[in-house]
Amino acid sequence: MNIVMIVCGVLLVLAAIGTIVRLAKGPSLLDRVIASDVLLAIVGAGLVVDMVYRDSYENVTMLIVISLVGFLGSVTVARFANNKRERKDQREKPESSAATTSPERPYGHGRSRKSGKTVGSTPTARRGDR
């Protein structure tokens, strides 16, 4: 049993060193986020190995907290990166005005993103009101 625990410990330390190198090098923000998520998973695996070695369940709460922090952090950064990419796509294809017609909104109806007010919904803008 001791040999297995030593092998698991050495493998987890090597994995943590590789992950820390990736965390330091980058090159992008998403690479660093993935590396930090992997590092949290390695710490969780270390806690599990420790619980097996000591035959106790003392670290289960800490394992759950580490897992939740890793998950919520990854989801938050992924959502941030997705919003950033959408903004970049919008800058590349600017529209002439908010109330222009498009296949998605044929008469310019909809809500403005900033104010939440209805845009282009005057009675003369709709065909059915004429």
A tleap script that builds the chain and sets N, CA, C and O, in Angstrom:
source leaprc.protein.ff14SB
mol = sequence {
  NMET ASN ILE VAL MET ILE VAL CYS GLY VAL
  LEU LEU VAL LEU ALA ALA ILE GLY THR ILE
  VAL ARG LEU ALA LYS GLY PRO SER LEU LEU
  ASP ARG VAL ILE ALA SER ASP VAL LEU LEU
  ALA ILE VAL GLY ALA GLY LEU VAL VAL ASP
  MET VAL TYR ARG ASP SER TYR GLU ASN VAL
  THR MET LEU ILE VAL ILE SER LEU VAL GLY
  PHE LEU GLY SER VAL THR VAL ALA ARG PHE
  ALA ASN ASN LYS ARG GLU ARG LYS ASP GLN
  ARG GLU LYS PRO GLU SER SER ALA ALA THR
  THR SER PRO GLU ARG PRO TYR GLY HIE GLY
  ARG SER ARG LYS SER GLY LYS THR VAL GLY
  SER THR PRO THR ALA ARG ARG GLY ASP CARG
}
set mol.1.N position { 0.827 -1.195 0.000 }
set mol.1.CA position { 0.000 0.000 0.000 }
set mol.1.C position { 0.868 1.254 0.000 }
set mol.1.O position { 0.532 2.234 -0.665 }
set mol.2.N position { 1.983 1.236 0.739 }
set mol.2.CA position { 2.852 2.409 0.796 }
set mol.2.C position { 3.489 2.718 -0.562 }
set mol.2.O position { 3.664 3.886 -0.908 }
set mol.3.N position { 3.833 1.693 -1.326 }
set mol.3.CA position { 4.441 1.913 -2.639 }
set mol.3.C position { 3.445 2.582 -3.582 }
set mol.3.O position { 3.806 3.483 -4.340 }
set mol.4.N position { 2.208 2.143 -3.530 }
set mol.4.CA position { 1.168 2.735 -4.375 }
set mol.4.C position { 0.967 4.203 -4.015 }
set mol.4.O position { 0.821 5.040 -4.906 }
set mol.5.N position { 0.958 4.527 -2.727 }
set mol.5.CA position { 0.777 5.916 -2.294 }
set mol.5.C position { 1.959 6.784 -2.723 }
set mol.5.O position { 1.777 7.944 -3.093 }
set mol.6.N position { 3.167 6.227 -2.675 }
set mol.6.CA position { 4.349 6.979 -3.101 }
set mol.6.C position { 4.300 7.239 -4.601 }
set mol.6.O position { 4.607 8.342 -5.052 }
set mol.7.N position { 3.912 6.220 -5.377 }
set mol.7.CA position { 3.797 6.386 -6.831 }
set mol.7.C position { 2.735 7.425 -7.158 }
set mol.7.O position { 2.956 8.281 -8.014 }
set mol.8.N position { 1.579 7.364 -6.489 }
set mol.8.CA position { 0.517 8.354 -6.719 }
set mol.8.C position { 0.990 9.755 -6.354 }
set mol.8.O position { 0.719 10.712 -7.079 }
set mol.9.N position { 1.685 9.876 -5.253 }
set mol.9.CA position { 2.196 11.179 -4.834 }
set mol.9.C position { 3.193 11.752 -5.825 }
set mol.9.O position { 3.133 12.937 -6.156 }
set mol.10.N position { 4.119 10.910 -6.307 }
set mol.10.CA position { 5.111 11.370 -7.276 }
set mol.10.C position { 4.440 11.798 -8.577 }
set mol.10.O position { 4.791 12.832 -9.145 }
set mol.11.N position { 3.476 11.009 -9.052 }
set mol.11.CA position { 2.765 11.364 -10.282 }
set mol.11.C position { 1.981 12.670 -10.123 }
set mol.11.O position { 1.953 13.493 -11.038 }
set mol.12.N position { 1.350 12.858 -8.970 }
set mol.12.CA position { 0.610 14.103 -8.744 }
set mol.12.C position { 1.544 15.308 -8.661 }
set mol.12.O position { 1.213 16.386 -9.155 }
set mol.13.N position { 2.701 15.129 -8.042 }
set mol.13.CA position { 3.678 16.232 -7.975 }
set mol.13.C position { 4.199 16.572 -9.369 }
set mol.13.O position { 4.314 17.749 -9.710 }
set mol.14.N position { 4.514 15.566 -10.177 }
set mol.14.CA position { 4.968 15.825 -11.546 }
set mol.14.C position { 3.884 16.520 -12.378 }
set mol.14.O position { 4.166 17.441 -13.145 }
set mol.15.N position { 2.651 16.064 -12.211 }
set mol.15.CA position { 1.547 16.710 -12.929 }
set mol.15.C position { 1.371 18.156 -12.469 }
set mol.15.O position { 1.110 19.038 -13.287 }
set mol.16.N position { 1.510 18.401 -11.181 }
set mol.16.CA position { 1.381 19.767 -10.658 }
set mol.16.C position { 2.501 20.662 -11.188 }
set mol.16.O position { 2.258 21.824 -11.515 }
set mol.17.N position { 3.717 20.140 -11.277 }
set mol.17.CA position { 4.831 20.930 -11.812 }
set mol.17.C position { 4.579 21.286 -13.277 }
set mol.17.O position { 4.779 22.430 -13.683 }
set mol.18.N position { 4.144 20.312 -14.062 }
set mol.18.CA position { 3.815 20.587 -15.466 }
set mol.18.C position { 2.694 21.597 -15.611 }
set mol.18.O position { 2.721 22.441 -16.506 }
set mol.19.N position { 1.714 21.512 -14.735 }
set mol.19.CA position { 0.595 22.452 -14.785 }
set mol.19.C position { 1.036 23.852 -14.386 }
set mol.19.O position { 0.583 24.832 -14.978 }
set mol.20.N position { 1.904 23.961 -13.405 }
set mol.20.CA position { 2.402 25.277 -12.985 }
set mol.20.C position { 3.241 25.909 -14.097 }
set mol.20.O position { 3.197 27.123 -14.294 }
set mol.21.N position { 3.999 25.095 -14.818 }
set mol.21.CA position { 4.753 25.616 -15.957 }
set mol.21.C position { 3.802 26.164 -17.012 }
set mol.21.O position { 4.036 27.241 -17.560 }
set mol.22.N position { 2.733 25.430 -17.300 }
set mol.22.CA position { 1.744 25.901 -18.279 }
set mol.22.C position { 1.041 27.155 -17.778 }
set mol.22.O position { 0.737 28.059 -18.557 }
set mol.23.N position { 0.789 27.203 -16.492 }
set mol.23.CA position { 0.143 28.374 -15.895 }
set mol.23.C position { 1.041 29.603 -16.033 }
set mol.23.O position { 0.546 30.705 -16.273 }
set mol.24.N position { 2.335 29.428 -15.885 }
set mol.24.CA position { 3.260 30.555 -15.984 }
set mol.24.C position { 3.496 30.978 -17.431 }
set mol.24.O position { 3.585 32.172 -17.716 }
set mol.25.N position { 3.599 30.016 -18.347 }
set mol.25.CA position { 3.905 30.338 -19.743 }
set mol.25.C position { 2.713 30.921 -20.492 }
set mol.25.O position { 2.874 31.865 -21.266 }
set mol.26.N position { 1.541 30.384 -20.278 }
set mol.26.CA position { 0.365 30.883 -21.008 }
set mol.26.C position { 0.162 30.112 -22.295 }
set mol.26.O position { 0.000 28.896 -22.196 }
set mol.27.N position { 0.153 30.652 -23.435 }
set mol.27.CA position { 0.328 32.039 -23.844 }
set mol.27.C position { -0.940 32.888 -23.744 }
set mol.27.O position { -0.850 34.116 -23.743 }
set mol.28.N position { -2.103 32.275 -23.661 }
set mol.28.CA position { -3.333 33.071 -23.620 }
set mol.28.C position { -4.017 32.918 -22.261 }
set mol.28.O position { -3.637 32.090 -21.434 }
set mol.29.N position { -5.023 33.734 -22.070 }
set mol.29.CA position { -5.781 33.693 -20.819 }
set mol.29.C position { -6.490 32.350 -20.651 }
set mol.29.O position { -6.527 31.798 -19.551 }
set mol.30.N position { -7.047 31.831 -21.736 }
set mol.30.CA position { -7.769 30.562 -21.635 }
set mol.30.C position { -6.835 29.402 -21.288 }
set mol.30.O position { -7.237 28.480 -20.578 }
set mol.31.N position { -5.585 29.439 -21.783 }
set mol.31.CA position { -4.609 28.414 -21.394 }
set mol.31.C position { -4.343 28.458 -19.896 }
set mol.31.O position { -4.233 27.420 -19.244 }
set mol.32.N position { -4.240 29.655 -19.362 }
set mol.32.CA position { -3.989 29.799 -17.922 }
set mol.32.C position { -5.188 29.347 -17.098 }
set mol.32.O position { -5.025 28.755 -16.031 }
set mol.33.N position { -6.385 29.624 -17.591 }
set mol.33.CA position { -7.586 29.202 -16.871 }
set mol.33.C position { -7.687 27.683 -16.854 }
set mol.33.O position { -8.009 27.093 -15.822 }
set mol.34.N position { -7.418 27.057 -17.973 }
set mol.34.CA position { -7.452 25.596 -18.037 }
set mol.34.C position { -6.392 25.007 -17.113 }
set mol.34.O position { -6.643 24.017 -16.426 }
set mol.35.N position { -5.201 25.618 -17.098 }
set mol.35.CA position { -4.138 25.130 -16.222 }
set mol.35.C position { -4.523 25.269 -14.755 }
set mol.35.O position { -4.241 24.373 -13.959 }
set mol.36.N position { -5.165 26.379 -14.381 }
set mol.36.CA position { -5.580 26.523 -12.982 }
set mol.36.C position { -6.679 25.525 -12.628 }
set mol.36.O position { -6.730 25.031 -11.501 }
set mol.37.N position { -7.556 25.229 -13.582 }
set mol.37.CA position { -8.593 24.229 -13.342 }
set mol.37.C position { -7.969 22.835 -13.174 }
set mol.37.O position { -8.393 22.063 -12.314 }
set mol.38.N position { -6.978 22.523 -13.985 }
set mol.38.CA position { -6.291 21.241 -13.863 }
set mol.38.C position { -5.533 21.165 -12.536 }
set mol.38.O position { -5.490 20.111 -11.901 }
set mol.39.N position { -4.936 22.288 -12.120 }
set mol.39.CA position { -4.221 22.313 -10.843 }
set mol.39.C position { -5.180 22.064 -9.683 }
set mol.39.O position { -4.833 21.360 -8.735 }
set mol.40.N position { -6.374 22.629 -9.748 }
set mol.40.CA position { -7.365 22.348 -8.702 }
set mol.40.C position { -7.787 20.878 -8.709 }
set mol.40.O position { -8.017 20.286 -7.654 }
set mol.41.N position { -7.885 20.296 -9.904 }
set mol.41.CA position { -8.212 18.868 -9.986 }
set mol.41.C position { -7.091 18.016 -9.397 }
set mol.41.O position { -7.357 16.998 -8.758 }
set mol.42.N position { -5.848 18.422 -9.605 }
set mol.42.CA position { -4.713 17.688 -9.038 }
set mol.42.C position { -4.723 17.791 -7.516 }
set mol.42.O position { -4.462 16.810 -6.820 }
set mol.43.N position { -5.026 18.990 -7.002 }
set mol.43.CA position { -5.127 19.145 -5.543 }
set mol.43.C position { -6.256 18.266 -5.000 }
set mol.43.O position { -6.110 17.645 -3.946 }
set mol.44.N position { -7.373 18.213 -5.713 }
set mol.44.CA position { -8.467 17.330 -5.297 }
set mol.44.C position { -8.065 15.873 -5.317 }
set mol.44.O position { -8.425 15.112 -4.418 }
set mol.45.N position { -7.317 15.478 -6.341 }
set mol.45.CA position { -6.838 14.092 -6.398 }
set mol.45.C position { -5.878 13.804 -5.246 }
set mol.45.O position { -5.884 12.707 -4.688 }
set mol.46.N position { -5.058 14.786 -4.895 }
set mol.46.CA position { -4.174 14.615 -3.740 }
set mol.46.C position { -4.957 14.440 -2.449 }
set mol.46.O position { -4.583 13.638 -1.594 }
set mol.47.N position { -6.036 15.186 -2.309 }
set mol.47.CA position { -6.892 15.013 -1.125 }
set mol.47.C position { -7.512 13.621 -1.080 }
set mol.47.O position { -7.613 13.014 -0.014 }
set mol.48.N position { -7.924 13.124 -2.236 }
set mol.48.CA position { -8.518 11.782 -2.287 }
set mol.48.C position { -7.477 10.729 -1.927 }
set mol.48.O position { -7.774 9.790 -1.189 }
set mol.49.N position { -6.262 10.877 -2.441 }
set mol.49.CA position { -5.205 9.919 -2.105 }
set mol.49.C position { -4.927 9.965 -0.602 }
set mol.49.O position { -4.735 8.923 0.025 }
set mol.50.N position { -4.905 11.158 -0.028 }
set mol.50.CA position { -4.692 11.296 1.412 }
set mol.50.C position { -5.830 10.644 2.206 }
set mol.50.O position { -5.585 9.997 3.224 }
set mol.51.N position { -7.066 10.814 1.745 }
set mol.51.CA position { -8.197 10.194 2.452 }
set mol.51.C position { -8.122 8.672 2.377 }
set mol.51.O position { -8.460 7.984 3.341 }
set mol.52.N position { -7.682 8.149 1.239 }
set mol.52.CA position { -7.549 6.695 1.116 }
set mol.52.C position { -6.431 6.193 2.027 }
set mol.52.O position { -6.578 5.164 2.686 }
set mol.53.N position { -5.329 6.912 2.061 }
set mol.53.CA position { -4.191 6.488 2.873 }
set mol.53.C position { -4.545 6.480 4.360 }
set mol.53.O position { -4.186 5.547 5.079 }
set mol.54.N position { -5.241 7.508 4.818 }
set mol.54.CA position { -5.582 7.592 6.241 }
set mol.54.C position { -6.899 6.891 6.571 }
set mol.54.O position { -7.265 6.791 7.742 }
set mol.55.N position { -7.611 6.409 5.562 }
set mol.55.CA position { -8.890 5.722 5.740 }
set mol.55.C position { -9.872 6.601 6.541 }
set mol.55.O position { -10.454 6.161 7.532 }
set mol.56.N position { -10.037 7.844 6.085 }
set mol.56.CA position { -10.961 8.766 6.742 }
set mol.56.C position { -11.657 9.623 5.693 }
set mol.56.O position { -11.242 9.674 4.535 }
set mol.57.N position { -12.718 10.289 6.117 }
set mol.57.CA position { -13.493 11.157 5.227 }
set mol.57.C position { -13.420 12.617 5.680 }
set mol.57.O position { -14.350 13.386 5.436 }
set mol.58.N position { -12.339 12.998 6.329 }
set mol.58.CA position { -12.224 14.345 6.880 }
set mol.58.C position { -12.173 15.429 5.809 }
set mol.58.O position { -12.644 16.540 6.050 }
set mol.59.N position { -11.623 15.144 4.646 }
set mol.59.CA position { -11.394 16.166 3.628 }
set mol.59.C position { -12.480 16.230 2.563 }
set mol.59.O position { -12.295 16.899 1.546 }
set mol.60.N position { -13.591 15.564 2.765 }
set mol.60.CA position { -14.645 15.558 1.750 }
set mol.60.C position { -15.200 16.961 1.545 }
set mol.60.O position { -15.453 17.359 0.408 }
set mol.61.N position { -15.392 17.707 2.605 }
set mol.61.CA position { -15.928 19.066 2.479 }
set mol.61.C position { -14.963 19.943 1.691 }
set mol.61.O position { -15.382 20.699 0.814 }
set mol.62.N position { -13.681 19.846 2.001 }
set mol.62.CA position { -12.692 20.635 1.278 }
set mol.62.C position { -12.629 20.221 -0.191 }
set mol.62.O position { -12.428 21.063 -1.066 }
set mol.63.N position { -12.798 18.939 -0.460 }
set mol.63.CA position { -12.801 18.454 -1.836 }
set mol.63.C position { -13.990 19.029 -2.607 }
set mol.63.O position { -13.844 19.424 -3.764 }
set mol.64.N position { -15.150 19.077 -1.980 }
set mol.64.CA position { -16.340 19.644 -2.629 }
set mol.64.C position { -16.153 21.139 -2.894 }
set mol.64.O position { -16.513 21.628 -3.965 }
set mol.65.N position { -15.597 21.859 -1.933 }
set mol.65.CA position { -15.369 23.296 -2.112 }
set mol.65.C position { -14.375 23.552 -3.239 }
set mol.65.O position { -14.595 24.439 -4.065 }
set mol.66.N position { -13.294 22.795 -3.285 }
set mol.66.CA position { -12.300 22.968 -4.353 }
set mol.66.C position { -12.926 22.659 -5.710 }
set mol.66.O position { -12.660 23.361 -6.687 }
set mol.67.N position { -13.742 21.633 -5.781 }
set mol.67.CA position { -14.398 21.293 -7.043 }
set mol.67.C position { -15.356 22.393 -7.486 }
set mol.67.O position { -15.398 22.738 -8.666 }
set mol.68.N position { -16.118 22.940 -6.560 }
set mol.68.CA position { -17.047 24.017 -6.910 }
set mol.68.C position { -16.311 25.283 -7.342 }
set mol.68.O position { -16.727 25.945 -8.293 }
set mol.69.N position { -15.234 25.620 -6.660 }
set mol.69.CA position { -14.456 26.812 -7.039 }
set mol.69.C position { -13.878 26.639 -8.443 }
set mol.69.O position { -13.921 27.565 -9.253 }
set mol.70.N position { -13.345 25.471 -8.724 }
set mol.70.CA position { -12.803 25.217 -10.060 }
set mol.70.C position { -13.862 25.288 -11.135 }
set mol.70.O position { -13.639 25.877 -12.192 }
set mol.71.N position { -15.015 24.692 -10.875 }
set mol.71.CA position { -16.099 24.701 -11.853 }
set mol.71.C position { -16.621 26.111 -12.081 }
set mol.71.O position { -16.751 26.545 -13.226 }
set mol.72.N position { -16.919 26.827 -11.015 }
set mol.72.CA position { -17.475 28.176 -11.162 }
set mol.72.C position { -16.467 29.128 -11.796 }
set mol.72.O position { -16.847 29.984 -12.594 }
set mol.73.N position { -15.204 28.994 -11.457 }
set mol.73.CA position { -14.192 29.832 -12.090 }
set mol.73.C position { -14.084 29.574 -13.580 }
set mol.73.O position { -13.980 30.519 -14.362 }
set mol.74.N position { -14.104 28.327 -13.983 }
set mol.74.CA position { -14.011 27.988 -15.406 }
set mol.74.C position { -15.230 28.483 -16.174 }
set mol.74.O position { -15.092 29.019 -17.274 }
set mol.75.N position { -16.409 28.311 -15.611 }
set mol.75.CA position { -17.627 28.764 -16.274 }
set mol.75.C position { -17.628 30.283 -16.399 }
set mol.75.O position { -18.024 30.817 -17.435 }
set mol.76.N position { -17.193 30.978 -15.364 }
set mol.76.CA position { -17.164 32.436 -15.400 }
set mol.76.C position { -16.213 32.945 -16.467 }
set mol.76.O position { -16.568 33.848 -17.225 }
set mol.77.N position { -15.027 32.395 -16.543 }
set mol.77.CA position { -14.066 32.850 -17.541 }
set mol.77.C position { -14.514 32.462 -18.949 }
set mol.77.O position { -14.311 33.232 -19.888 }
set mol.78.N position { -15.110 31.300 -19.112 }
set mol.78.CA position { -15.611 30.899 -20.426 }
set mol.78.C position { -16.720 31.838 -20.889 }
set mol.78.O position { -16.783 32.197 -22.064 }
set mol.79.N position { -17.580 32.229 -19.979 }
set mol.79.CA position { -18.645 33.169 -20.334 }
set mol.79.C position { -18.062 34.537 -20.689 }
set mol.79.O position { -18.507 35.174 -21.644 }
set mol.80.N position { -17.075 34.984 -19.929 }
set mol.80.CA position { -16.406 36.247 -20.222 }
set mol.80.C position { -15.743 36.205 -21.597 }
set mol.80.O position { -15.857 37.159 -22.367 }
set mol.81.N position { -15.059 35.119 -21.908 }
set mol.81.CA position { -14.382 34.992 -23.199 }
set mol.81.C position { -15.393 34.946 -24.332 }
set mol.81.O position { -15.136 35.492 -25.405 }
set mol.82.N position { -16.535 34.307 -24.118 }
set mol.82.CA position { -17.577 34.243 -25.142 }
set mol.82.C position { -18.151 35.632 -25.401 }
set mol.82.O position { -18.348 36.007 -26.557 }
set mol.83.N position { -18.423 36.404 -24.345 }
set mol.83.CA position { -18.935 37.756 -24.515 }
set mol.83.C position { -17.922 38.638 -25.222 }
set mol.83.O position { -18.298 39.470 -26.048 }
set mol.84.N position { -16.656 38.472 -24.914 }
set mol.84.CA position { -15.605 39.253 -25.549 }
set mol.84.C position { -15.538 38.939 -27.043 }
set mol.84.O position { -15.345 39.836 -27.864 }
set mol.85.N position { -15.700 37.658 -27.390 }
set mol.85.CA position { -15.670 37.266 -28.793 }
set mol.85.C position { -16.878 37.817 -29.542 }
set mol.85.O position { -16.749 38.237 -30.692 }
set mol.86.N position { -18.066 37.823 -28.900 }
set mol.86.CA position { -19.254 38.382 -29.538 }
set mol.86.C position { -19.082 39.870 -29.799 }
set mol.86.O position { -19.480 40.364 -30.854 }
set mol.87.N position { -18.490 40.594 -28.843 }
set mol.87.CA position { -18.254 42.024 -29.043 }
set mol.87.C position { -17.287 42.256 -30.191 }
set mol.87.O position { -17.458 43.203 -30.958 }
set mol.88.N position { -16.273 41.405 -30.323 }
set mol.88.CA position { -15.326 41.543 -31.412 }
set mol.88.C position { -16.019 41.303 -32.750 }
set mol.88.O position { -15.753 42.018 -33.716 }
set mol.89.N position { -16.912 40.297 -32.820 }
set mol.89.CA position { -17.653 40.026 -34.045 }
set mol.89.C position { -18.558 41.195 -34.412 }
set mol.89.O position { -18.707 41.516 -35.591 }
set mol.90.N position { -19.162 41.831 -33.418 }
set mol.90.CA position { -20.036 42.973 -33.690 }
set mol.90.C position { -19.240 44.159 -34.206 }
set mol.90.O position { -19.734 44.891 -35.064 }
set mol.91.N position { -18.022 44.376 -33.713 }
set mol.91.CA position { -17.202 45.477 -34.190 }
set mol.91.C position { -16.776 45.255 -35.636 }
set mol.91.O position { -16.596 46.217 -36.383 }
set mol.92.N position { -16.614 44.007 -36.033 }
set mol.92.CA position { -16.205 43.727 -37.408 }
set mol.92.C position { -17.348 43.934 -38.391 }
set mol.92.O position { -17.096 44.253 -39.553 }
set mol.93.N position { -18.599 43.761 -37.965 }
set mol.93.CA position { -19.764 43.917 -38.821 }
set mol.93.C position { -20.697 44.965 -38.224 }
set mol.93.O position { -21.736 44.594 -37.680 }
set mol.94.N position { -20.380 46.243 -38.298 }
set mol.94.CA position { -21.256 47.252 -37.691 }
set mol.94.C position { -22.526 47.449 -38.510 }
set mol.94.O position { -22.507 47.378 -39.738 }
set mol.95.N position { -23.616 47.695 -37.817 }
set mol.95.CA position { -24.887 47.993 -38.464 }
set mol.95.C position { -25.008 49.496 -38.583 }
set mol.95.O position { -24.407 50.235 -37.803 }
set mol.96.N position { -25.799 49.967 -39.577 }
set mol.96.CA position { -25.912 51.404 -39.783 }
set mol.96.C position { -26.725 52.070 -38.686 }
set mol.96.O position { -26.432 53.208 -38.317 }
set mol.97.N position { -27.746 51.391 -38.151 }
set mol.97.CA position { -28.498 51.933 -37.015 }
set mol.97.C position { -29.194 50.794 -36.300 }
set mol.97.O position { -29.239 49.673 -36.809 }
set mol.98.N position { -29.742 51.071 -35.118 }
set mol.98.CA position { -30.375 50.023 -34.314 }
set mol.98.C position { -31.705 49.590 -34.892 }
set mol.98.O position { -32.145 48.467 -34.642 }
set mol.99.N position { -32.366 50.458 -35.669 }
set mol.99.CA position { -33.705 50.143 -36.165 }
set mol.99.C position { -33.694 49.695 -37.617 }
set mol.99.O position { -34.733 49.762 -38.274 }
set mol.100.N position { -32.574 49.244 -38.140 }
set mol.100.CA position { -32.531 48.776 -39.512 }
set mol.100.C position { -33.236 47.439 -39.626 }
set mol.100.O position { -33.395 46.717 -38.641 }
set mol.101.N position { -33.654 47.123 -40.831 }
set mol.101.CA position { -34.327 45.844 -41.038 }
set mol.101.C position { -33.291 44.770 -41.294 }
set mol.101.O position { -32.254 45.025 -41.905 }
set mol.102.N position { -33.571 43.589 -40.832 }
set mol.102.CA position { -32.708 42.440 -41.052 }
set mol.102.C position { -33.595 41.203 -41.111 }
set mol.102.O position { -34.759 41.266 -40.716 }
set mol.103.N position { -33.072 40.085 -41.594 }
set mol.103.CA position { -33.904 38.878 -41.656 }
set mol.103.C position { -34.394 38.430 -40.290 }
set mol.103.O position { -35.481 37.861 -40.186 }
set mol.104.N position { -33.613 38.673 -39.233 }
set mol.104.CA position { -34.049 38.248 -37.908 }
set mol.104.C position { -35.172 39.146 -37.374 }
set mol.104.O position { -36.114 38.669 -36.740 }
set mol.105.N position { -35.056 40.444 -37.638 }
set mol.105.CA position { -36.072 41.410 -37.207 }
set mol.105.C position { -36.504 42.203 -38.427 }
set mol.105.O position { -35.930 43.257 -38.700 }
set mol.106.N position { -37.499 41.730 -39.171 }
set mol.106.CA position { -37.814 42.321 -40.469 }
set mol.106.C position { -38.263 43.784 -40.406 }
set mol.106.O position { -38.087 44.504 -41.389 }
set mol.107.N position { -38.820 44.240 -39.322 }
set mol.107.CA position { -39.302 45.613 -39.256 }
set mol.107.C position { -38.555 46.426 -38.214 }
set mol.107.O position { -39.042 47.478 -37.800 }
set mol.108.N position { -37.408 45.979 -37.785 }
set mol.108.CA position { -36.602 46.726 -36.840 }
set mol.108.C position { -37.114 46.656 -35.415 }
set mol.108.O position { -36.727 47.482 -34.588 }
set mol.109.N position { -37.978 45.688 -35.100 }
set mol.109.CA position { -38.505 45.584 -33.748 }
set mol.109.C position { -37.500 44.886 -32.852 }
set mol.109.O position { -36.739 44.035 -33.312 }
set mol.110.N position { -37.494 45.229 -31.616 }
set mol.110.CA position { -36.620 44.581 -30.659 }
set mol.110.C position { -36.253 45.532 -29.552 }
set mol.110.O position { -36.756 46.653 -29.484 }
set mol.111.N position { -35.391 45.088 -28.703 }
set mol.111.CA position { -34.981 45.918 -27.572 }
set mol.111.C position { -33.530 46.329 -27.734 }
set mol.111.O position { -32.692 45.555 -28.197 }
set mol.112.N position { -33.256 47.546 -27.348 }
set mol.112.CA position { -31.891 48.032 -27.361 }
set mol.112.C position { -31.114 47.335 -26.260 }
set mol.112.O position { -31.644 47.131 -25.168 }
set mol.113.N position { -29.871 46.965 -26.524 }
set mol.113.CA position { -29.074 46.258 -25.508 }
set mol.113.C position { -28.763 47.149 -24.319 }
set mol.113.O position { -28.789 46.680 -23.181 }
set mol.114.N position { -28.466 48.433 -24.556 }
set mol.114.CA position { -28.041 49.300 -23.471 }
set mol.114.C position { -29.210 49.745 -22.595 }
set mol.114.O position { -29.153 49.618 -21.372 }
set mol.115.N position { -30.266 50.266 -23.212 }
set mol.115.CA position { -31.326 50.856 -22.404 }
set mol.115.C position { -32.459 49.900 -22.094 }
set mol.115.O position { -33.181 50.106 -21.118 }
set mol.116.N position { -32.635 48.871 -22.887 }
set mol.116.CA position { -33.733 47.950 -22.670 }
set mol.116.C position { -35.041 48.467 -23.248 }
set mol.116.O position { -36.068 47.797 -23.139 }
set mol.117.N position { -35.022 49.659 -23.867 }
set mol.117.CA position { -36.230 50.237 -24.452 }
set mol.117.C position { -36.498 49.606 -25.807 }
set mol.117.O position { -35.586 49.129 -26.482 }
set mol.118.N position { -37.754 49.614 -26.187 }
set mol.118.CA position { -38.135 49.067 -27.473 }
set mol.118.C position { -37.651 49.990 -28.580 }
set mol.118.O position { -37.801 51.209 -28.497 }
set mol.119.N position { -37.068 49.398 -29.617 }
set mol.119.CA position { -36.508 50.171 -30.716 }
set mol.119.C position { -37.308 49.891 -31.965 }
set mol.119.O position { -37.580 48.732 -32.279 }
set mol.120.N position { -37.694 50.939 -32.689 }
set mol.120.CA position { -38.324 50.791 -33.999 }
set mol.120.C position { -39.692 50.173 -33.986 }
set mol.120.O position { -40.038 49.463 -34.930 }
set mol.121.N position { -40.491 50.403 -32.970 }
set mol.121.CA position { -41.817 49.791 -32.950 }
set mol.121.C position { -42.911 50.854 -33.055 }
set mol.121.O position { -43.947 50.749 -32.398 }
set mol.122.N position { -42.686 51.857 -33.865 }
set mol.122.CA position { -43.734 52.856 -34.068 }
set mol.122.C position { -44.821 52.248 -34.932 }
set mol.122.O position { -44.541 51.340 -35.714 }
set mol.123.N position { -46.061 52.725 -34.814 }
set mol.123.CA position { -47.148 52.126 -35.597 }
set mol.123.C position { -46.911 52.197 -37.095 }
set mol.123.O position { -47.364 51.314 -37.823 }
set mol.124.N position { -46.215 53.216 -37.578 }
set mol.124.CA position { -45.979 53.314 -39.013 }
set mol.124.C position { -44.890 52.356 -39.488 }
set mol.124.O position { -44.734 52.150 -40.691 }
set mol.125.N position { -44.148 51.777 -38.575 }
set mol.125.CA position { -43.069 50.872 -38.960 }
set mol.125.C position { -43.566 49.479 -39.277 }
set mol.125.O position { -42.843 48.690 -39.885 }
set mol.126.N position { -44.800 49.156 -38.875 }
set mol.126.CA position { -45.334 47.812 -39.114 }
set mol.126.C position { -46.301 47.834 -40.299 }
set mol.126.O position { -47.059 48.790 -40.465 }
set mol.127.N position { -46.277 46.803 -41.105 }
set mol.127.CA position { -47.165 46.728 -42.260 }
set mol.127.C position { -48.612 46.532 -41.876 }
set mol.127.O position { -49.505 47.073 -42.528 }
set mol.128.N position { -48.857 45.777 -40.841 }
set mol.128.CA position { -50.229 45.455 -40.476 }
set mol.128.C position { -51.035 46.638 -39.958 }
set mol.128.O position { -52.263 46.576 -39.914 }
set mol.129.N position { -50.363 47.709 -39.568 }
set mol.129.CA position { -51.071 48.875 -39.045 }
set mol.129.C position { -51.475 49.853 -40.125 }
set mol.129.O position { -52.162 50.826 -39.814 }
set mol.130.N position { -51.104 49.662 -41.340 }
set mol.130.CA position { -51.419 50.633 -42.424 }
set mol.130.C position { -52.763 50.403 -42.996 }
set mol.130.O position { -53.178 51.122 -43.905 }
savepdb mol mol.pdb
quit
